[in-house]
Amino acid sequence: MEEILTLEATRIAAMVGQDLGTLNALLADDLTYTHSRGHTDTKESFLALIRNPGDHGRYLGVEFREMQIVPLGDAVVVRGRVQITLERPPGQPSLSYPVLFLDVWERRHGRWQLVAWQVTRTT
């Protein structure tokens, strides 16, 4: 599933580069994006977070450490481990932490869109 690997890389680059146009195209309108502290964003609120990271911090990187892709017809589950790095507000150090992740891509109208992302912090 080389296409999914490319889409994942494109999504991460768009998050780091605050490329709202690319993210808007990749994210499904009914997206649920659940962060490691339990807060869930919609597509609209996640794009707002990328635009103005505030106390959450701007994404500096999401480094895939392990990844498994499970094709399910017109959907794909991607799961594994990543290291997330955030730029914190001025005066605070950058934050980097490992998470387990699960995301779901679905082919809609001939193109893949991310419909769900969920992470859990690990040690």
Residue, then its C-alpha position, 0 to 999 in steps of 0.5 A: m500500500e505504497e499510496i497510503l505511505t505517501l499519503e501519511a507522509t504528505r499529511i505529516a508534512a502538511m501538519v508540520g508546514q501548517d499547509l491547511g489546503t493540503l490537510n483540507a483535501l486529505l481529511a474527511d469532513d467527518l474526521t475524528y482526531t483524538h489526541s493522547r490526552g483524550h481530547t477529540d477534534t473535528k476536521e474544523s477544530f483540528l484545522a484551527l489547531i494547526r492554524n493557531p497551535g496556542d498551548h497545544g504546540r505546533y507540530l515539528g514532527v511525527e516520526f513513524r517508528e513502526m507501522q502496519i497497514v491492514p487493507l479492508g476493501d475501500a478502507v485501510v487501518v494503519r497502526g503502529r508507533v510514532q514519536i511526536t514532537l511539538e514546539r511549545p509556547p515561548g519560554q517552554p521547551s519542545l515536547s517529544y513523546p512516543v505514542l501508539f496510533l491507529d488511523v483509518w483511511e477510506r476511499r471516497h469518491g475515488r480518493w483516500q481521506l483520513v476519517a479517524w486518528q487516535v493515539t495513546r501515550t506510551t513509555 
